[in-house]
């Protein structure tokens, strides 16, 4: 099981922290169905970088870059990277992107490709602590359903919970992908 920690942008380098700082520093709950990039400045900055430059020793540099684009709700860019990343991490980012699109069936397809991802135990524990329980294991399909319902009721407790859990999911997966190879 991964050691759960408080998300700190500086753990991923000064440049990544600076870019994340353009909109919430990795702490802003993302919309369940975004209507465009949340920061044109972040999109411009990310377009200037290659994954290997931002994440030179990462376990999944492309996965981490897809995650950055997704954090800023730049779905097209996140999708382009994730669809070319034939790994569970790429499928996970791909699933999140389609869940936000929203395209629940396509999201479910990609989560079936993920299998049991190493962050699932921590995600289940953190989601449970936040108030979303999927039982003894993380259930990405139950979360897709929950998000589908929550996004149709903006401003409700359900939408807020879905956005909070989605942020936890993003933080854990981003950290997993951006972390140095040897620490997996």
N, C-alpha and C positions, 0 to 999 in steps of 0.2 A: 504494500500500500504506500502511496506517495505521502510524504509529510506535508500536511496542509499548512499553509502559511498565509499571512496577510500579503496581498498583492502589492509589490513595490516596483514601479516602472524602472527605477535605477538598477534593479537586478539584471536588466537586459541591456545595459550600456547607456551612455549619455545621449547618444543620438536617438535611440528608440524612446528614451524617457522624454526627450525634447519634443519628438513628434507626437507621442501620446498626450503630452501637455497641451497640445493645440485644441483638445476637446475632452476634458475630464480626466486625463492622466490614467486611463484604464480603470476608472472607478465609476463612470457614467453608465447607468443602465441603458442599454440599446433598445430602440423601438422593436416591437414584435413584428412589424411590417413597415420598414422604413420607406420613405418616399424620395430618397436621394442621399447623396453623401452629406454627412453632418458637418464636414469641414473641407472646404475647397482647398484651404492651405495644406491640410494633411494629405489630401490626394496629390497635390502638386509635389510635396516633399517625398511621398512614397514613390511617385513616378520617377524621381531622380535617382533612386537607389536600386541596387540589385539585392536579392535575398542574402547572398553570401557576404555582401559588404556590411549589412546590418546585423547579421547573425553568423559570423565567421566560424564559430565552433559549435553551432547548434545541432541538436539531434535532427531537426527538420527545418532548415532555413526557409524553404518554400512554404511549408506549413505555417511557420510563424508569420511570414509576409502575408499570406492569405488571411490569417487571423487579424493582422493589423488593418488590412482593407475592410474586413468585416466589422471590426470595432467602429470604424468611421462610416459604416453603412454604405460603402462603395461596393455594392453587390456584384456588379459586372466584373470588376478587377479581381475580387475574391473568388468568384466563380471560375474565371479563366485560369487562375493558378491552381485551385483545388481540383479541377477536372483533369489537369495534367499530372497530378500527384497521385500515383497508384499505390497508396499506402492506407492503412487504417486512419492515420491523421488526416490525409487528404479527403477521405470519404467522410470523416467527421465534420470537417469544415464545409464540405459540399452539402452535407445534410443540414447543417445550421443555416447555410445560405438559402437553401430551398424552403426550409421552415419559415424563414423571414420573408420570402418572396411574396406571398405565401403560396406554397404548393406542397401540401401535406403528403400526398402520395409519393411525390418525387423525394421528399425529405425522408420518408420511411424507407424507400429503396436504398438510399445512401446509408442510412443507419443500419440496415441489414448488412451492408458491405463492411461496416466498421467491426462487427462482432463485439467482443467484450474488450473494450478499450481499457488500458491501465488506469485512466483517471476515474473510471466509473465508481469504484468504491468511495473515493473521496467526494465525488460529485453527489452520490446518494446521501452521504453523511451530511454534507453542507446544505443540500437541498432540504433534507429532513429538519435540520436545525432552523432553516429559514421558514419552514411550515409546509413544505411540499414533500409528501411521502409516496414513494413508489414501492414500498415493501422492503424486502431484505436485499434487493439489488436495484441498481439504477435501471430504469425502464425508459429509454429514449422515445418509445412509441407513445407511452402515457404522457410524456412531456409534450410531444407534438400535439396530441389531442387537447391538452390543457391550454397550450398557446393558441390553438385554433379558436377555442371558446373565449379565452381572455382578450384576444385582440379585437373581438367584436363588442367588447364592453369597456371602452376607454375610460380611464380614471377610476376604475373599480379596484377593490382590494385584490381581486384575481389577476388583473392586468399588472398591478404593481408587483405581486408575488412572481408572476411569470417573468417579468423583466429582471427582477432580482436574481432568480435562479439562472436565467440566461446569462447574466453577468458573471455569476460564479462559474458556470460552465465555460464561458469564454476565458476567464482568468486562468482556470486550471489547464485548459487545453493550450492556451497561448504559452503559459509557463512551461508546460511539458515539451512543446515544440521548440521553444527558444532556448531551453536549458542546454548546457554543454553535453555533448554525446556521452561522455563517461559517467554522467550522473543519472542515466536511465538505469 
